[in-house]
Amino acid sequence: MNKIFKIREDFSYAMIHDMKTPLTTIVMTLNFLHTGRLDDKPEKKEKYFQIAEGEADHLLTLTNKVLTISKLEQHKLDMQKEEIELIPIVDKLVDKFTAKADKPIRFIKDLQATEVYADVEYLEEVLDNLIDNAVKYSKENVEITLSSSCNDKHTVLRVYDNGIGISDKDQKVIFNKYERGAAGRRKRKQGASGFGLGLNFVQQVVEAHGGNIFVNSIEGEFTEFVISLPLLMQDLD
């Protein structure tokens, strides 16, 4: 019980800390805009608005993630599953991360299966989380392979990166709620945000689809997350 209490205490502190930063940025930005000192500098004014908007979006994403996990744990979230196209989702995410990357990033797409039976919004969020981790916990040059395949029962999605990898010890706990691997903790000190909800969120959503997820990784070399989702007929059985 003491260990659980300590984990929750650490999580609460980390969550408040991570929420405080964007809130502080938003307040400072809006206060500065309110002074009118940028009224004759439209380009700078727009840049400040974009900063505030980005931080507000970050807070909203964080809040939705916490609420989704809570609903999933209480079996109150209804997945709107249907046959969806993978290519538009992957292309959208590739464009997003390429545009915002602060380091060289290369995507390799190998989509042998082009459709998947899933909730489009939540599947996109799952892939977004995995790609974000691949970029965040990477070396100077990032290479991410997004692939898909299909067998007679499942569609299999893979997100592979050439990043810093995950130790055998941490692979056993990374899907736990509030857990963050040692590599993640090191990165956190270097400025990587988050407090351990991402992979738990991913696992909860995948399992709500009737699927499963596991990780292959060698520390210092690569990480690969493998998602297996049932086909439509499999789900209806």
PyMOL commands that set and color helices and strands:
alter all, ss='L'
color gray80, all
select helices_A, chain A and resi 2-34+42-73+86-100+120-136+168-171+182-189+198-208+232-236
alter helices_A, ss='H'
color red, helices_A
select strands_A, chain A and resi 82-85+105-111+115-118+142-150+154-161+212-218+222-230
alter strands_A, ss='S'
color yellow, strands_A
deselect
rebuild
show_as cartoon
